[in-house]
Amino acid sequence: MSSDTGAVLVTGGTRGIGKAIALHFASAGAGRIMLGYLRNDTAAEAAAEEIRAAGAEPVLVRGNIASDRVIQEFASHGPYAVVVHNAATGVIRAALETEDKHWDWTLAANARALLSLARACAPDMKPGSSFVGVSSLGSIRVLENYILVGTSKAALESVVRYLAVELAPRGIRVNAVSAGVVETEALDYFPNREQMLKAAQARTPAGRMVEPEDVASAVAFLSSPEAEMVRGQTLIVDGGYSLLA
């Protein structure tokens, strides 16, 4: 990707997987990278410095990606060559301990936001541009305390398929990357964090856990001309973890 192909937007782009994705595009020559984040200003400023050091201009947008204000602010900085919806939130609880407001919050940020981004950004995007959603194995497998986030990721993958068909006549591709267990701050919200990490390390056929850069490389591929005929797909990047019974 070169700087003349347009800007890149990464929601949840200041930490973990999102930051790795943003840095990958910065290193590949993107001129301007929009970084969405919820509330951690310190992490956001640090990420912006890393993006700047990698040769791109960072622009920080603070707030809930499910809000119309944030969506419109992102849209005002387009057109984009790549839009990556990586931001994720949610309540990690057993099904019977959840509330309707938890459902609304989680589904709005993790799934509906991609549709909102498409409505706001796609009209200005050029043929050859891409949307990529970042999903997780909880969309198709049952993980402990993960009903809300898992369901939202399944919805995200469905939105990806519908958008892929509707945006195809515009020359815009839409796909998703589903990451295996990645050791980021996001895991701190899981009461069984250490158990998850130990299991992932022990049963991943590739012999190591997935790292943020592995996910970033997959996102970059789906955003490249080499993926021209990949439409509406969810690429699983888990080192083979989900293949085992």
DRENDO-1510 file (C-alpha; in Angstrom, 1 decimal, always signed):
<recs>
REC; n; res; u; v; w
REC; 1; MET; +0.0; +0.0; +0.0 .
REC; 2; SER; +1.3; +3.5; -0.8 .
REC; 3; SER; +0.4; +6.8; +0.7 .
REC; 4; ASP; -1.5; +7.9; -2.4 .
REC; 5; THR; -4.1; +5.1; -2.1 .
REC; 6; GLY; -5.9; +7.0; +0.7 .
REC; 7; ALA; -6.2; +6.9; +4.4 .
REC; 8; VAL; -6.7; +3.9; +6.7 .
REC; 9; LEU; -9.2; +3.7; +9.6 .
REC; 10; VAL; -8.7; +1.3; +12.5 .
REC; 11; THR; -11.3; +1.3; +15.3 .
REC; 12; GLY; -9.8; +0.2; +18.6 .
REC; 13; GLY; -6.5; +1.1; +17.0 .
REC; 14; THR; -4.4; +2.2; +20.0 .
REC; 15; ARG; -3.8; -1.1; +21.8 .
REC; 16; GLY; -3.2; -4.8; +21.1 .
REC; 17; ILE; -4.3; -6.2; +17.8 .
REC; 18; GLY; -5.6; -2.8; +16.6 .
REC; 19; LYS; -2.3; -1.1; +17.2 .
REC; 20; ALA; -0.5; -3.9; +15.4 .
REC; 21; ILE; -2.8; -3.5; +12.4 .
REC; 22; ALA; -2.3; +0.3; +12.3 .
REC; 23; LEU; +1.5; +0.0; +12.6 .
REC; 24; HIS; +1.5; -2.6; +9.8 .
REC; 25; PHE; -0.3; -0.2; +7.4 .
REC; 26; ALA; +2.0; +2.7; +8.6 .
REC; 27; SER; +5.1; +0.6; +7.8 .
REC; 28; ALA; +3.6; -0.3; +4.4 .
REC; 29; GLY; +3.3; +3.4; +3.4 .
REC; 30; ALA; -0.1; +4.6; +4.4 .
REC; 31; GLY; -0.1; +8.4; +4.7 .
REC; 32; ARG; -2.7; +8.9; +7.3 .
REC; 33; ILE; -4.2; +6.5; +9.9 .
REC; 34; MET; -7.3; +7.2; +11.9 .
REC; 35; LEU; -7.1; +5.6; +15.3 .
REC; 36; GLY; -10.4; +5.1; +17.2 .
REC; 37; TYR; -10.3; +4.5; +20.9 .
REC; 38; LEU; -12.8; +4.5; +23.8 .
REC; 39; ARG; -11.1; +6.3; +26.8 .
REC; 40; ASN; -7.5; +5.5; +27.5 .
REC; 41; ASP; -5.8; +8.7; +26.5 .
REC; 42; THR; -2.3; +7.7; +27.6 .
REC; 43; ALA; -2.3; +4.6; +25.4 .
REC; 44; ALA; -3.7; +6.6; +22.5 .
REC; 45; GLU; -1.0; +9.2; +22.7 .
REC; 46; ALA; +1.7; +6.5; +22.9 .
REC; 47; ALA; +0.2; +4.7; +19.9 .
REC; 48; ALA; +0.1; +8.0; +17.9 .
REC; 49; GLU; +3.8; +8.5; +18.5 .
REC; 50; GLU; +4.5; +4.9; +17.3 .
REC; 51; ILE; +2.5; +5.6; +14.1 .
REC; 52; ARG; +4.3; +8.9; +13.6 .
REC; 53; ALA; +7.7; +7.1; +14.0 .
REC; 54; ALA; +6.6; +4.6; +11.4 .
REC; 55; GLY; +6.1; +7.3; +8.9 .
REC; 56; ALA; +2.3; +8.0; +8.9 .
REC; 57; GLU; +0.2; +10.8; +10.2 .
REC; 58; PRO; -2.0; +9.6; +13.1 .
REC; 59; VAL; -5.4; +11.1; +13.9 .
REC; 60; LEU; -7.0; +10.2; +17.2 .
REC; 61; VAL; -10.8; +9.9; +17.6 .
REC; 62; ARG; -12.0; +9.3; +21.1 .
REC; 63; GLY; -15.4; +7.8; +22.0 .
REC; 64; ASN; -17.7; +4.8; +21.6 .
REC; 65; ILE; -17.7; +3.5; +18.1 .
REC; 66; ALA; -21.5; +2.8; +18.4 .
REC; 67; SER; -22.2; +6.6; +18.7 .
REC; 68; ASP; -23.3; +8.6; +15.7 .
REC; 69; ARG; -20.8; +11.4; +16.6 .
REC; 70; VAL; -17.8; +9.1; +16.4 .
REC; 71; ILE; -19.1; +7.5; +13.1 .
REC; 72; GLN; -19.6; +10.9; +11.5 .
REC; 73; GLU; -16.2; +12.1; +12.7 .
REC; 74; PHE; -14.5; +9.2; +11.1 .
REC; 75; ALA; -16.5; +9.7; +7.9 .
REC; 76; SER; -15.4; +13.4; +7.7 .
REC; 77; HIS; -11.8; +12.3; +7.4 .
REC; 78; GLY; -12.3; +10.0; +4.4 .
REC; 79; PRO; -12.2; +8.7; +1.8 .
REC; 80; TYR; -10.5; +5.5; +3.1 .
REC; 81; ALA; -8.6; +2.9; +1.3 .
REC; 82; VAL; -9.1; +0.5; +4.2 .
REC; 83; VAL; -11.6; +0.5; +7.1 .
REC; 84; VAL; -10.8; -2.0; +9.8 .
REC; 85; HIS; -13.4; -2.5; +12.5 .
REC; 86; ASN; -11.4; -4.0; +15.3 .
REC; 87; ALA; -12.9; -2.3; +18.4 .
REC; 88; ALA; -14.6; -4.7; +20.7 .
REC; 89; THR; -16.3; -4.4; +24.0 .
REC; 90; GLY; -18.8; -6.5; +26.0 .
REC; 91; VAL; -19.8; -7.9; +29.3 .
REC; 92; ILE; -18.1; -11.2; +30.1 .
REC; 93; ARG; -20.7; -13.1; +32.1 .
REC; 94; ALA; -22.6; -16.4; +32.2 .
REC; 95; ALA; -25.8; -16.2; +30.1 .
REC; 96; LEU; -28.2; -16.1; +33.1 .
REC; 97; GLU; -26.2; -13.3; +34.7 .
REC; 98; THR; -26.5; -10.9; +31.7 .
REC; 99; GLU; -29.0; -8.1; +31.2 .
REC; 100; ASP; -30.7; -6.6; +28.2 .
REC; 101; LYS; -28.6; -3.5; +28.5 .
REC; 102; HIS; -25.4; -5.6; +28.3 .
REC; 103; TRP; -26.7; -7.1; +25.0 .
REC; 104; ASP; -27.5; -3.7; +23.6 .
REC; 105; TRP; -24.1; -2.3; +24.4 .
REC; 106; THR; -22.1; -5.3; +23.1 .
REC; 107; LEU; -24.0; -5.8; +19.9 .
REC; 108; ALA; -24.0; -2.1; +19.1 .
REC; 109; ALA; -20.3; -1.7; +19.4 .
REC; 110; ASN; -19.1; -5.0; +18.0 .
REC; 111; ALA; -21.5; -5.6; +15.1 .
REC; 112; ARG; -23.8; -2.7; +14.3 .
REC; 113; ALA; -20.8; -0.3; +14.2 .
REC; 114; LEU; -19.5; -2.0; +11.1 .
REC; 115; LEU; -22.8; -1.4; +9.3 .
REC; 116; SER; -22.8; +2.2; +10.6 .
REC; 117; LEU; -19.2; +2.7; +9.3 .
REC; 118; ALA; -20.2; +1.2; +5.9 .
REC; 119; ARG; -23.2; +3.6; +5.6 .
REC; 120; ALA; -21.0; +6.6; +6.5 .
REC; 121; CYS; -17.8; +5.8; +4.7 .
REC; 122; ALA; -18.5; +3.5; +1.7 .
REC; 123; PRO; -20.2; +6.2; -0.6 .
REC; 124; ASP; -16.8; +8.0; -0.8 .
REC; 125; MET; -14.6; +5.0; -1.1 .
REC; 126; LYS; -13.0; +4.1; -4.4 .
REC; 127; PRO; -13.0; +0.7; -6.2 .
REC; 128; GLY; -10.3; -1.5; -4.7 .
REC; 129; SER; -11.0; -0.3; -1.2 .
REC; 130; SER; -11.7; -2.7; +1.7 .
REC; 131; PHE; -13.6; -3.2; +4.9 .
REC; 132; VAL; -12.2; -5.8; +7.3 .
REC; 133; GLY; -13.9; -6.8; +10.6 .
REC; 134; VAL; -12.0; -8.5; +13.4 .
REC; 135; SER; -13.9; -11.4; +14.8 .
REC; 136; SER; -13.0; -14.2; +17.2 .
REC; 137; LEU; -13.5; -18.0; +17.6 .
REC; 138; GLY; -16.4; -17.3; +20.0 .
REC; 139; SER; -18.5; -16.6; +16.9 .
REC; 140; ILE; -18.7; -20.3; +16.1 .
REC; 141; ARG; -17.5; -22.0; +19.3 .
REC; 142; VAL; -18.8; -21.8; +22.9 .
REC; 143; LEU; -16.4; -20.1; +25.2 .
REC; 144; GLU; -17.0; -19.7; +28.9 .
REC; 145; ASN; -18.8; -16.4; +29.9 .
REC; 146; TYR; -18.6; -15.3; +26.3 .
REC; 147; ILE; -22.3; -15.4; +25.2 .
REC; 148; LEU; -22.6; -11.7; +24.5 .
REC; 149; VAL; -19.3; -11.1; +22.8 .
REC; 150; GLY; -19.5; -14.4; +20.9 .
REC; 151; THR; -23.0; -13.6; +19.6 .
REC; 152; SER; -21.9; -10.1; +18.6 .
REC; 153; LYS; -19.0; -11.6; +16.6 .
REC; 154; ALA; -21.3; -14.0; +14.9 .
REC; 155; ALA; -23.5; -11.0; +14.0 .
REC; 156; LEU; -20.3; -9.2; +12.8 .
REC; 157; GLU; -19.5; -12.0; +10.4 .
REC; 158; SER; -23.0; -12.0; +9.1 .
REC; 159; VAL; -22.8; -8.2; +8.5 .
REC; 160; VAL; -19.6; -8.9; +6.6 .
REC; 161; ARG; -21.3; -11.3; +4.2 .
REC; 162; TYR; -24.2; -9.0; +3.5 .
REC; 163; LEU; -22.0; -6.0; +2.9 .
REC; 164; ALA; -19.7; -8.0; +0.7 .
REC; 165; VAL; -22.5; -8.6; -1.7 .
REC; 166; GLU; -24.0; -5.1; -1.5 .
REC; 167; LEU; -20.7; -3.3; -1.9 .
REC; 168; ALA; -19.3; -5.5; -4.6 .
REC; 169; PRO; -20.8; -3.4; -7.5 .
REC; 170; ARG; -18.9; -0.5; -6.1 .
REC; 171; GLY; -15.6; -2.5; -6.2 .
REC; 172; ILE; -15.3; -2.5; -2.4 .
REC; 173; ARG; -14.4; -5.8; -0.7 .
REC; 174; VAL; -15.6; -6.8; +2.7 .
REC; 175; ASN; -14.1; -9.7; +4.8 .
REC; 176; ALA; -13.2; -10.6; +8.3 .
REC; 177; VAL; -10.3; -12.0; +10.2 .
REC; 178; SER; -11.1; -14.3; +13.2 .
REC; 179; ALA; -8.3; -14.4; +15.7 .
REC; 180; GLY; -7.5; -17.2; +18.1 .
REC; 181; VAL; -6.4; -16.5; +21.6 .
REC; 182; VAL; -4.0; -13.5; +21.6 .
REC; 183; GLU; -2.4; -12.3; +24.8 .
REC; 184; THR; -3.5; -8.7; +25.0 .
REC; 185; GLU; -5.0; -6.5; +27.7 .
REC; 186; ALA; -8.5; -7.6; +26.5 .
REC; 187; LEU; -8.0; -11.0; +28.2 .
REC; 188; ASP; -7.7; -9.2; +31.6 .
REC; 189; TYR; -11.5; -9.1; +31.7 .
REC; 190; PHE; -11.8; -12.9; +31.7 .
REC; 191; PRO; -11.9; -14.5; +35.1 .
REC; 192; ASN; -10.3; -17.6; +33.5 .
REC; 193; ARG; -7.5; -15.7; +31.8 .
REC; 194; GLU; -4.6; -17.8; +32.9 .
REC; 195; GLN; -6.5; -21.1; +32.1 .
REC; 196; MET; -7.2; -19.8; +28.6 .
REC; 197; LEU; -3.6; -18.8; +27.9 .
REC; 198; LYS; -2.3; -22.2; +29.2 .
REC; 199; ALA; -4.8; -24.1; +27.1 .
REC; 200; ALA; -3.9; -22.0; +24.0 .
REC; 201; GLN; -0.2; -22.6; +24.4 .
REC; 202; ALA; -0.6; -26.3; +25.0 .
REC; 203; ARG; -3.0; -27.1; +22.1 .
REC; 204; THR; -2.1; -24.9; +19.2 .
REC; 205; PRO; -0.6; -27.1; +16.5 .
REC; 206; ALA; +1.6; -24.3; +15.2 .
REC; 207; GLY; +3.5; -24.5; +18.5 .
REC; 208; ARG; +3.0; -21.0; +19.7 .
REC; 209; MET; +0.2; -18.6; +20.4 .
REC; 210; VAL; -1.2; -16.1; +17.8 .
REC; 211; GLU; +0.4; -12.7; +18.1 .
REC; 212; PRO; -1.1; -9.3; +17.1 .
REC; 213; GLU; +1.2; -9.1; +14.1 .
REC; 214; ASP; -0.2; -12.4; +12.8 .
REC; 215; VAL; -3.6; -10.9; +12.7 .
REC; 216; ALA; -2.3; -7.7; +11.2 .
REC; 217; SER; -0.7; -9.6; +8.3 .
REC; 218; ALA; -4.0; -11.3; +7.5 .
REC; 219; VAL; -5.8; -8.0; +7.6 .
REC; 220; ALA; -3.2; -6.5; +5.2 .
REC; 221; PHE; -3.6; -9.5; +2.8 .
REC; 222; LEU; -7.4; -9.1; +2.7 .
REC; 223; SER; -6.9; -5.4; +2.0 .
REC; 224; SER; -4.5; -6.0; -0.9 .
REC; 225; PRO; -5.2; -6.5; -4.6 .
REC; 226; GLU; -4.1; -10.1; -4.2 .
REC; 227; ALA; -7.4; -10.7; -2.3 .
REC; 228; GLU; -9.5; -9.3; -5.1 .
REC; 229; MET; -11.6; -12.4; -5.3 .
REC; 230; VAL; -12.0; -13.0; -1.6 .
REC; 231; ARG; -15.4; -11.7; -0.7 .
REC; 232; GLY; -17.5; -12.0; +2.5 .
REC; 233; GLN; -15.1; -14.6; +4.0 .
REC; 234; THR; -13.9; -15.0; +7.6 .
REC; 235; LEU; -10.2; -16.0; +7.6 .
REC; 236; ILE; -9.3; -17.9; +10.8 .
REC; 237; VAL; -5.9; -17.1; +12.2 .
REC; 238; ASP; -5.4; -19.4; +15.1 .
REC; 239; GLY; -2.4; -21.6; +14.4 .
REC; 240; GLY; -4.8; -24.6; +13.9 .
REC; 241; TYR; -6.2; -24.3; +17.5 .
REC; 242; SER; -9.9; -24.7; +16.3 .
REC; 243; LEU; -9.2; -27.8; +14.3 .
REC; 244; LEU; -8.8; -30.0; +17.3 .
REC; 245; ALA; -11.7; -31.9; +18.8 .
</recs>
